[in-house]
């Protein structure tokens, strides 16, 4: 699940060279996040993003977030994936991508 909902991307994600975005929350606070992947899911028209704020969970792991990218006129918004079937499809896609890299 995503804890920062309806956040705005300051950069064009698809042209982001350094793999970092600036995320602005609902109260105007800005955070830098590292982008791990942007991907599509079969059966859905949206793009999805995996990103992290560098929050350490334990010595070997960071907390990561997955959001739907919603494009508006001049910007992008990150939106929570609320539909259970959509979340399952996104999660399955992530797992398949990890397995194809041989990391599981």
Rosetta constraint file for C-alpha pairs under 8 A:
AtomPair CA 1 CA 65 HARMONIC 6.84 0.50
AtomPair CA 1 CA 66 HARMONIC 6.91 0.50
AtomPair CA 1 CA 80 HARMONIC 7.12 0.50
AtomPair CA 1 CA 81 HARMONIC 7.42 0.50
AtomPair CA 2 CA 65 HARMONIC 5.55 0.50
AtomPair CA 2 CA 66 HARMONIC 6.23 0.50
AtomPair CA 2 CA 67 HARMONIC 6.51 0.50
AtomPair CA 2 CA 80 HARMONIC 5.70 0.50
AtomPair CA 2 CA 81 HARMONIC 7.78 0.50
AtomPair CA 3 CA 65 HARMONIC 7.89 0.50
AtomPair CA 4 CA 25 HARMONIC 6.49 0.50
AtomPair CA 4 CA 80 HARMONIC 7.89 0.50
AtomPair CA 5 CA 25 HARMONIC 7.40 0.50
AtomPair CA 5 CA 26 HARMONIC 7.86 0.50
AtomPair CA 5 CA 78 HARMONIC 6.50 0.50
AtomPair CA 5 CA 79 HARMONIC 5.41 0.50
AtomPair CA 5 CA 80 HARMONIC 5.65 0.50
AtomPair CA 6 CA 25 HARMONIC 7.25 0.50
AtomPair CA 6 CA 26 HARMONIC 7.15 0.50
AtomPair CA 6 CA 77 HARMONIC 5.74 0.50
AtomPair CA 6 CA 78 HARMONIC 5.22 0.50
AtomPair CA 6 CA 79 HARMONIC 4.95 0.50
AtomPair CA 6 CA 80 HARMONIC 7.34 0.50
AtomPair CA 7 CA 23 HARMONIC 5.94 0.50
AtomPair CA 7 CA 24 HARMONIC 5.37 0.50
AtomPair CA 7 CA 25 HARMONIC 5.06 0.50
AtomPair CA 7 CA 26 HARMONIC 6.74 0.50
AtomPair CA 7 CA 77 HARMONIC 5.33 0.50
AtomPair CA 7 CA 78 HARMONIC 5.04 0.50
AtomPair CA 7 CA 79 HARMONIC 7.05 0.50
AtomPair CA 8 CA 22 HARMONIC 7.94 0.50
AtomPair CA 8 CA 23 HARMONIC 5.66 0.50
AtomPair CA 8 CA 24 HARMONIC 5.42 0.50
AtomPair CA 8 CA 25 HARMONIC 7.25 0.50
AtomPair CA 8 CA 75 HARMONIC 7.15 0.50
AtomPair CA 8 CA 76 HARMONIC 5.72 0.50
AtomPair CA 8 CA 77 HARMONIC 4.39 0.50
AtomPair CA 8 CA 78 HARMONIC 6.21 0.50
AtomPair CA 9 CA 13 HARMONIC 7.48 0.50
AtomPair CA 9 CA 21 HARMONIC 6.45 0.50
AtomPair CA 9 CA 22 HARMONIC 5.89 0.50
AtomPair CA 9 CA 23 HARMONIC 5.40 0.50
AtomPair CA 9 CA 24 HARMONIC 7.10 0.50
AtomPair CA 9 CA 75 HARMONIC 6.67 0.50
AtomPair CA 9 CA 76 HARMONIC 5.30 0.50
AtomPair CA 9 CA 77 HARMONIC 6.01 0.50
AtomPair CA 9 CA 78 HARMONIC 7.37 0.50
AtomPair CA 10 CA 21 HARMONIC 6.76 0.50
AtomPair CA 10 CA 22 HARMONIC 5.58 0.50
AtomPair CA 10 CA 23 HARMONIC 6.92 0.50
AtomPair CA 10 CA 75 HARMONIC 7.17 0.50
AtomPair CA 10 CA 76 HARMONIC 7.71 0.50
AtomPair CA 11 CA 15 HARMONIC 7.96 0.50
AtomPair CA 11 CA 16 HARMONIC 6.78 0.50
AtomPair CA 11 CA 21 HARMONIC 6.20 0.50
AtomPair CA 11 CA 22 HARMONIC 7.14 0.50
AtomPair CA 11 CA 75 HARMONIC 7.96 0.50
AtomPair CA 12 CA 16 HARMONIC 6.21 0.50
AtomPair CA 12 CA 75 HARMONIC 7.53 0.50
AtomPair CA 12 CA 76 HARMONIC 7.60 0.50
AtomPair CA 13 CA 21 HARMONIC 7.31 0.50
AtomPair CA 16 CA 20 HARMONIC 7.00 0.50
AtomPair CA 16 CA 21 HARMONIC 7.62 0.50
AtomPair CA 19 CA 34 HARMONIC 5.85 0.50
AtomPair CA 19 CA 35 HARMONIC 5.10 0.50
AtomPair CA 19 CA 36 HARMONIC 7.34 0.50
AtomPair CA 20 CA 32 HARMONIC 6.64 0.50
AtomPair CA 20 CA 33 HARMONIC 5.52 0.50
AtomPair CA 20 CA 34 HARMONIC 4.49 0.50
AtomPair CA 20 CA 35 HARMONIC 5.55 0.50
AtomPair CA 21 CA 32 HARMONIC 5.78 0.50
AtomPair CA 21 CA 33 HARMONIC 5.41 0.50
AtomPair CA 21 CA 34 HARMONIC 6.55 0.50
AtomPair CA 21 CA 35 HARMONIC 6.99 0.50
AtomPair CA 22 CA 30 HARMONIC 6.39 0.50
AtomPair CA 22 CA 31 HARMONIC 5.57 0.50
AtomPair CA 22 CA 32 HARMONIC 4.63 0.50
AtomPair CA 22 CA 33 HARMONIC 6.27 0.50
AtomPair CA 23 CA 30 HARMONIC 5.51 0.50
AtomPair CA 23 CA 31 HARMONIC 5.12 0.50
AtomPair CA 23 CA 32 HARMONIC 6.20 0.50
AtomPair CA 23 CA 33 HARMONIC 6.94 0.50
AtomPair CA 24 CA 28 HARMONIC 5.62 0.50
AtomPair CA 24 CA 29 HARMONIC 5.48 0.50
AtomPair CA 24 CA 30 HARMONIC 4.41 0.50
AtomPair CA 24 CA 31 HARMONIC 6.40 0.50
AtomPair CA 25 CA 29 HARMONIC 5.51 0.50
AtomPair CA 25 CA 30 HARMONIC 6.60 0.50
AtomPair CA 31 CA 53 HARMONIC 7.47 0.50
AtomPair CA 32 CA 53 HARMONIC 6.52 0.50
AtomPair CA 33 CA 51 HARMONIC 6.19 0.50
AtomPair CA 33 CA 52 HARMONIC 5.31 0.50
AtomPair CA 33 CA 53 HARMONIC 4.63 0.50
AtomPair CA 33 CA 54 HARMONIC 7.47 0.50
AtomPair CA 34 CA 51 HARMONIC 5.44 0.50
AtomPair CA 34 CA 52 HARMONIC 5.32 0.50
AtomPair CA 34 CA 53 HARMONIC 6.42 0.50
AtomPair CA 34 CA 54 HARMONIC 7.68 0.50
AtomPair CA 35 CA 49 HARMONIC 7.25 0.50
AtomPair CA 35 CA 50 HARMONIC 6.10 0.50
AtomPair CA 35 CA 51 HARMONIC 4.38 0.50
AtomPair CA 35 CA 52 HARMONIC 6.72 0.50
AtomPair CA 36 CA 49 HARMONIC 7.59 0.50
AtomPair CA 36 CA 50 HARMONIC 5.40 0.50
AtomPair CA 36 CA 51 HARMONIC 5.39 0.50
AtomPair CA 36 CA 52 HARMONIC 7.67 0.50
AtomPair CA 37 CA 49 HARMONIC 5.71 0.50
AtomPair CA 37 CA 50 HARMONIC 5.22 0.50
AtomPair CA 37 CA 51 HARMONIC 7.21 0.50
AtomPair CA 38 CA 47 HARMONIC 6.72 0.50
AtomPair CA 38 CA 48 HARMONIC 5.53 0.50
AtomPair CA 38 CA 49 HARMONIC 4.41 0.50
AtomPair CA 38 CA 50 HARMONIC 6.47 0.50
AtomPair CA 39 CA 47 HARMONIC 5.67 0.50
AtomPair CA 39 CA 48 HARMONIC 5.32 0.50
AtomPair CA 39 CA 49 HARMONIC 6.50 0.50
AtomPair CA 40 CA 44 HARMONIC 7.47 0.50
AtomPair CA 40 CA 45 HARMONIC 7.56 0.50
AtomPair CA 40 CA 46 HARMONIC 6.57 0.50
AtomPair CA 40 CA 47 HARMONIC 4.95 0.50
AtomPair CA 40 CA 48 HARMONIC 6.13 0.50
AtomPair CA 41 CA 45 HARMONIC 7.66 0.50
AtomPair CA 41 CA 46 HARMONIC 7.60 0.50
AtomPair CA 41 CA 47 HARMONIC 7.49 0.50
AtomPair CA 41 CA 48 HARMONIC 7.86 0.50
AtomPair CA 41 CA 89 HARMONIC 6.87 0.50
AtomPair CA 41 CA 90 HARMONIC 6.16 0.50
AtomPair CA 41 CA 93 HARMONIC 6.47 0.50
AtomPair CA 42 CA 89 HARMONIC 7.86 0.50
AtomPair CA 44 CA 86 HARMONIC 7.87 0.50
AtomPair CA 46 CA 68 HARMONIC 6.61 0.50
AtomPair CA 46 CA 69 HARMONIC 6.59 0.50
AtomPair CA 46 CA 70 HARMONIC 7.22 0.50
AtomPair CA 47 CA 68 HARMONIC 6.09 0.50
AtomPair CA 47 CA 69 HARMONIC 5.44 0.50
AtomPair CA 47 CA 70 HARMONIC 7.77 0.50
AtomPair CA 48 CA 66 HARMONIC 6.95 0.50
AtomPair CA 48 CA 67 HARMONIC 5.67 0.50
AtomPair CA 48 CA 68 HARMONIC 4.50 0.50
AtomPair CA 48 CA 69 HARMONIC 5.54 0.50
AtomPair CA 48 CA 90 HARMONIC 7.99 0.50
AtomPair CA 49 CA 65 HARMONIC 7.99 0.50
AtomPair CA 49 CA 66 HARMONIC 5.59 0.50
AtomPair CA 49 CA 67 HARMONIC 5.47 0.50
AtomPair CA 49 CA 68 HARMONIC 6.44 0.50
AtomPair CA 49 CA 69 HARMONIC 6.81 0.50
AtomPair CA 50 CA 64 HARMONIC 6.73 0.50
AtomPair CA 50 CA 65 HARMONIC 5.60 0.50
AtomPair CA 50 CA 66 HARMONIC 4.59 0.50
AtomPair CA 50 CA 67 HARMONIC 6.81 0.50
AtomPair CA 51 CA 64 HARMONIC 5.63 0.50
AtomPair CA 51 CA 65 HARMONIC 5.34 0.50
AtomPair CA 51 CA 66 HARMONIC 6.59 0.50
AtomPair CA 52 CA 62 HARMONIC 7.35 0.50
AtomPair CA 52 CA 63 HARMONIC 6.33 0.50
AtomPair CA 52 CA 64 HARMONIC 4.64 0.50
AtomPair CA 52 CA 65 HARMONIC 6.04 0.50
AtomPair CA 53 CA 63 HARMONIC 7.62 0.50
AtomPair CA 53 CA 64 HARMONIC 7.52 0.50
AtomPair CA 54 CA 62 HARMONIC 6.09 0.50
AtomPair CA 54 CA 63 HARMONIC 6.99 0.50
AtomPair CA 55 CA 62 HARMONIC 5.47 0.50
AtomPair CA 55 CA 63 HARMONIC 5.46 0.50
AtomPair CA 56 CA 61 HARMONIC 6.14 0.50
AtomPair CA 56 CA 62 HARMONIC 4.47 0.50
AtomPair CA 56 CA 63 HARMONIC 6.25 0.50
AtomPair CA 57 CA 61 HARMONIC 5.48 0.50
AtomPair CA 57 CA 62 HARMONIC 5.20 0.50
AtomPair CA 57 CA 63 HARMONIC 5.93 0.50
AtomPair CA 58 CA 62 HARMONIC 7.16 0.50
AtomPair CA 66 CA 80 HARMONIC 7.91 0.50
AtomPair CA 67 CA 78 HARMONIC 5.68 0.50
AtomPair CA 67 CA 79 HARMONIC 5.54 0.50
AtomPair CA 67 CA 80 HARMONIC 5.42 0.50
AtomPair CA 67 CA 81 HARMONIC 6.22 0.50
AtomPair CA 68 CA 78 HARMONIC 5.64 0.50
AtomPair CA 68 CA 79 HARMONIC 5.09 0.50
AtomPair CA 68 CA 80 HARMONIC 6.32 0.50
AtomPair CA 68 CA 81 HARMONIC 6.20 0.50
AtomPair CA 69 CA 76 HARMONIC 6.52 0.50
AtomPair CA 69 CA 77 HARMONIC 5.83 0.50
AtomPair CA 69 CA 78 HARMONIC 4.89 0.50
AtomPair CA 69 CA 79 HARMONIC 6.36 0.50
AtomPair CA 70 CA 76 HARMONIC 5.64 0.50
AtomPair CA 70 CA 77 HARMONIC 5.04 0.50
AtomPair CA 70 CA 78 HARMONIC 6.13 0.50
AtomPair CA 70 CA 79 HARMONIC 6.77 0.50
AtomPair CA 71 CA 75 HARMONIC 6.19 0.50
AtomPair CA 71 CA 76 HARMONIC 4.50 0.50
AtomPair CA 71 CA 77 HARMONIC 6.30 0.50
AtomPair CA 72 CA 76 HARMONIC 5.73 0.50
AtomPair CA 72 CA 77 HARMONIC 7.34 0.50
AtomPair CA 81 CA 86 HARMONIC 7.07 0.50
AtomPair CA 81 CA 87 HARMONIC 6.02 0.50
AtomPair CA 82 CA 86 HARMONIC 7.72 0.50
AtomPair CA 82 CA 87 HARMONIC 7.20 0.50
AtomPair CA 83 CA 87 HARMONIC 6.18 0.50
AtomPair CA 84 CA 88 HARMONIC 6.14 0.50
AtomPair CA 85 CA 89 HARMONIC 6.26 0.50
AtomPair CA 86 CA 90 HARMONIC 6.17 0.50
AtomPair CA 87 CA 91 HARMONIC 6.02 0.50
AtomPair CA 88 CA 92 HARMONIC 6.05 0.50
AtomPair CA 89 CA 93 HARMONIC 6.20 0.50
AtomPair CA 90 CA 94 HARMONIC 6.28 0.50
AtomPair CA 91 CA 95 HARMONIC 6.21 0.50
AtomPair CA 92 CA 96 HARMONIC 6.14 0.50
AtomPair CA 93 CA 97 HARMONIC 6.17 0.50
AtomPair CA 94 CA 98 HARMONIC 6.24 0.50
AtomPair CA 95 CA 99 HARMONIC 6.10 0.50
AtomPair CA 96 CA 100 HARMONIC 6.07 0.50
AtomPair CA 97 CA 101 HARMONIC 6.50 0.50
AtomPair CA 98 CA 102 HARMONIC 6.60 0.50
AtomPair CA 98 CA 103 HARMONIC 5.85 0.50
AtomPair CA 98 CA 104 HARMONIC 6.56 0.50
AtomPair CA 99 CA 103 HARMONIC 5.97 0.50
AtomPair CA 99 CA 104 HARMONIC 5.57 0.50
